[in-house]
Amino acid sequence: MTAPAPISAPAPAAAASTAPAPVTAGARLGNGELRRMVARVLADEPATEFSPRDISNRTGGRSSGAIGNALDVLVAAGHADRTQDKPRRYRANADTAAAAGTAPTPATPPAPAAPRRRKTAPATPATAAAPTPAVPVPAPAGAPVTRPNGQLYHPRTLAGLPDVEVLARMRTAGVPVLLYGPPGTGKTSLIEAAYPDLFTVQGDGDTTVADFVGEYTQTPDGRFEFVHGPLVRAMRAGAVLFIDDATLIPPSVLAVVYPAMDGRREIVVKANGGEVVTAAPGFFVVAGHNPGVHGAILSDALASRFAFQVEVSSDYELAESLGVDSRAVRVARALATRVSKGEIGWAPQLRELLAFAKIAAAVDIPTAAANMIGTAPEDDRAIVAAQVGTTFGRAFAPLALGTRIRP
């Protein structure tokens, strides 16, 4: 893609004001300006938890993938908090307002792109600098590992070793890792615990090449600058790229990562005039796959590049040790058995069980049990309701609003 020409009559850049520059839905932003825009949305509603899509709706429909990357950069810098993994949700903290008010960095318009010209990769702008890679030191067997969001991950056995240690060894050996299993089993938690220097691309059917490599953004004064995406930043930093829900991404888009994974260890960013980016030592790719999700396809090309593949299931013993009611765990085990026999398609996973415990603590156990039924897909709801009723000794119905409370 050729770099867009400068706008003929650019508006003057803002001086000392921290107010956002007027932006239309299709306008490109300057270096770091998307992060400031995202930070402003968070800071304006500090008690609200936002998904990337929520912020996209508040910023004129900008790419939720790019917004997700901006949110992860804010979290890594301590300027926002990630409150939930799936779906991803974020909230402002005490430092968000400062990040929202940082003055934009002036940018220089790119030179006209020469046809198919290859050039040496320029230094990454300071505002998009990647964290210093930190290869994890394996914790003692069984010791919890702190994830970036401050929550603890409790390692499980894999090949006779703690899972986080095995994944660290795969990185050292240069063997890409694919974790697969139902949503909510802890794939993302394990990856965050094993690799602290993580850049994430959240995959879906709308993910584009730009979500990986970056794109041109417009500065407030009408000039253009190329802002690199998580793939480029991870390559330069020798860090880990996590492709979440990789099998939802169109194969033609996912192919942009393959040259960085094989012996070439480099990519060509066509959108930036043929820029060549070479992976620094330590660069590594890990992916997540949810086989039961509609539209998830594990192609031969993808499977062949992830030589180390691990199934991740829910740790029901862990759920009980974390305070989940034993009856809810028994329900999950019984339904999981029926899923394995092909009788139903859904069973509560660790995420749903932890939610059960939170709801029970906030209201009561009957409410949590009723919510578990309502969480189930409609096709499986009757079977789930029967299992919940049998285990808890009474019938439950999905939660629903009642009549108006009269004063």
N, C-alpha and C positions, 0 to 999 in steps of 0.2 A: 504493500500500500504506500502510495506517495504521500509525503507530509503535506498537510493542507497549507495553502498560501495564507499569509497574514491578512487579517481583515483590513479593508481599505481605510476605514476611519475608526481606529480603536479608541475606546473610552479611556480616560486617564486613570491610572492605578490609584487605589485608595491610599491615603497617607497614614495618619496615625489612628484612624477609626478602627474599631474592632468589629463593626457591623459588617455582615456579609455583603459582598458585591452583588448587584442584581444579576441573576442567572436564569436563563431560559432553560426549558427542558432539554433542548438539544445542544446547548453551549458546552464547550470543553473548559475544563478548569485548569488552573495553574498548579505548579508543583507544590504538593502538600495542601492545596485548597480543599480537596475533597475530604481529607481528614479533618480539617477545621470545620467544614460544613457539617460533617457527621458529629463532631464534638459539640457543635452548637445545638444540634437537635437533642442530644443527650442532656446537655447542660440546661436547656430550657424546661425539661421535664425530668428533674433528677430522681423522682420516685418511680418512674415508669421503666419497665424492662422492654427493650426494643429488639425485634428481629431485623436482619438486613432488609427484608422486604418492607417492614414498617417504615424504615428510614428512607428507602427508595420512594415510597409513596409521599413522604414529606419533602422530598428534594426533586420533585419534577419527574419522577420515573427513571432516575439514573440506575445504572447496572447494579443489581443487588450483589453480584459477584464482586465488583469493584468495591462496593460499600462494605461487604464482609471482610475483604482484605484490609481496608482502612480501619475497621473496627479492631481487627487482630493486631495491627500496628499500634493502635492506641492502648490496647491491653498490655502488649509487650513493653510499652514505655511507661506503664503505670498510670495512664491518663483515663482509663475506663476499666470497668469490671465485667468479666464474662460470667454471667449468673447461671447459664444453662448451656448444655452441649447440643442436644438434639430435641427440638429445634434450637439453634443457637440464639441466645438472647443476651443483651448487654444493658448495662446501666451506668449512669454517671457516678463518679466518685469525687473526692475533694479536689482533685487536680484537673478535672475535665474542663472547667471554665477557663483555666489558664491555657489549655491546649486549643480551646475554641477561639481565643483572642490573639493567638500568635500572628504577627504580621506575615503576609505572604512573601516567599522568596522570589526576587526578580528572576525571570527566565529569559534566555536568549532564543530567538526563533531558530529552528533547525535549518541547515543548508538544504537547498533543493536536492532531492534524492537522485543519485545517478542510477541508471538502469543496471540492476543486478550487481551493484558494487558491494564488495566485502570490505569491511573496515574493522579496525581494532576496537574492541569494546571500550567505551569511555568509562571514567570513574562514576560510580553511582552518586547522585546528588546527596548532600549531607542529610537532607530531611528524609530520605528514603533508605538511609544506611541500615544494613542488616546487623543483627546482634552478633557478637563474637561467638563462633561455634563452641559448644561445650559438650563433649562426648561424656555421657553419664558414667559415673563410677558405680558398678553394681553394688547394691545394698546387701547387707547380710540376709541370708535366706529367710523369707517370711516377714522382713521388716517393711512396713508401709513406705511408699514413695510419695512425696508431695508433688502434685500436679501444678501447672502454672496458675490455675485458679485458686490454689491453696487447699483444695480437697485432697484427701489421701487416697492412694491406690494401693490395694492389698494384692501383692503378687500371687500368681498361681503357678503350678508346676507345668513345665513344658520341656520335654526331652530330659527329664530328671533334674532340671535346673529352674531357677526363678524365670518366669517369662520375660521380665525386663532385661535380664542378663542375656538370654538367648537372642532377643532382638538387637541388643547392642553388639553381639558377636556377628550377627548377619550384616550389620553395617560395616564392621571392620573387614569382613570377608567380601564385601561388595555384592551381596546377594539380596536383591529387592524383595520386600515382604508384602504379601497380600493377606489381610485378615478378613474372614467372611463369617457371616452368621446373621441371625435375625436382628432387627433394630433393638437397641436397648440392652444388649448383652455386655457392653463394656469395651468395645473395640477402640473407640476414640480415647477412653480413659487409659487403656494400656499404651497406646501410641504416645500420648502426652507424657506418661510416666517414663517411658523408655527413651524418649528423645526430647530433651528440654529445648533444643534449638530448632524449633518447628515453624515452618511456613505452611499455611493451609489453603487449598483450593476446595471450596464446597461444590461438589458436582451436582448438576441436574441437567435436564434436557436443553436448557437455555445457555449453558456454559459455552463460552467462545474462546478462541485462541488468545484474544486480548486479555481474558481473565488469567491466563498463564503468563504471557510475556509482557503485557502492558500495552499502552496506547498513548497517542498524542492527547494532551489536554491544553486547554486555552488559558492563558494568564489573564488577569483582570484588564490588562492594557491591550489585549487583542493578539498577543503573540502566542506561539505554540511551543510546547516542550514535551518530549517523550518521557513518560513516567513508567518505569519498569515494574513488571508484575512479580508475583511470588516465586515463579520458576527461576527467573533471572536472579532475583535477590538471593535465593537459596543456593544457586550455583556459585555465585561470586563469594558467598560467605562460607562455602563448604558446609552448609547446613542441610537439614532434612526437609524434603517436600512431602507433605501428606495430602494425597488426593482422596478426599472423602466421597463416598458414593461414586467411585470411579466408573462403575458399570452403567451409570445413568448418563454419562457424557458421550456425545456422538463420537464414534471411532475416528472420524476425520479430524476432530479437535484434539482428541487425546494423543494422536500421533505426533503432536508437537513435542511431547516429552521424550519420545523414544530415542532420538539421537543423543540426548544427554545421559541416557541409561546404559548405552552400549559402549563399545570401545572408542567411539569418537569423542564422547564426553563433551560435546559442544552442540550448540544450536545456532541457527541463523535467524535473526529477527528481521524478517522481510519488511515488516511495517516500519522499521527504523533504518531504512536505506541499506539493508543487508548486513547489519551489525552482527559480528560473530562474538558469541559468549562462550567461554570455556569454563568447565566446572572446576572449582578449586578442590583440593583433597578434602575428603570428608563428606562431600555432597552425596546424598542418598535419597531414594524414593521409596515411600511406603504408601499403600492404598487400602481402602476399605470397600467391602462389597456386601450388599444385603440381598441374598439370592431371592428372597420372597417378595421383594418390592416390585410393583408393576413397572415394566420398562427396563429392569436391570438385566443386562446381557453381558456375560463374561465371554468375550470374543477370544478366538485362538491367539490373535496377535497380542492381546492383553495378558492372557494366561501364560503365554510362553515367556514373557518378560519378567514375570514375578515368580521366580523359581522356588521361593519359600512361601508356602500357603498354609495357613493355620485356621482351623475352625474355632470360633469363639462362641461358647454357650454360656447361659447364666449360671452363676455360682450360688446355688440355693443355700448352701451352708453359710456362705458369707452374708446373705440376706438375713438369715436368722440371727447370726452373731451381731448384726448391726441393729437389731431391735425390731425386725419385722415380725408381726404376729405369726406364730407357727402354723395356725390354720390357713392363713393366706399363702404361706409357703407350700403347704400340702395341696392346696388348690392348684398352684402353679405347677407342681411336680406332676399331678394327675393329668392336667391338661397337656403338659409337654409330652407325656407318654402317648396320649391320643394323637397329638400332632405327628409324632414319629411313626404311628401306624397309618397315617393318612386319613384319619377320621375327621379331623378338623384342621383349620389352617392357622390358628392363633393360640398362643398361651402367654400368660404374663411373664415378662422377662425381669431382669434385675431392676431396670428403671421403673417399671410399673410397681414392683414390690416396695421399692424405696418410697415411691409416691404414696402407696398404701399406708406406710408407717407415718408419713408426714400428715396425711389427711386424718388418720386415726388420732394423732396427737392434737391436731388443730380442732377437730370436732368430736368424732367418736368412731369406734370400730364398725358399727352398722353402716354409717355413711361411707366409710372407706370400702366396705364390701359391695355396697350398691354401686359405687363409682367404678369398681373393677368390672362389674357387669356392663356398665355403660361404655367403658373403654373398649370392650371387645368389638370386632367387626360385626355388622348386623347379621351376617350369615351364620356366625358361630355363637351369637348371643344367648340363644335358648340353652345350648349345651353348657356354656359357661355359667349361666344362672342356675342350672340344675346342679352343677358341681359345687358352686358356692353354697347353695342351700343345703346340700348333703353334708358338707364339711362343717358349716357353721350351725347346723341344726335348726334353721328357719329359712323361710323364703324371703328373697330380696328382689326388688325391681330397680331398673336404672333410675338414677336421680332425675327428678323433674320438679319444676316449680309447682307450688300448690296455689290455693286461692289467696286473694289479697288479704293482707293483715289489716284488720280494722282497728283504729285507735280506740 
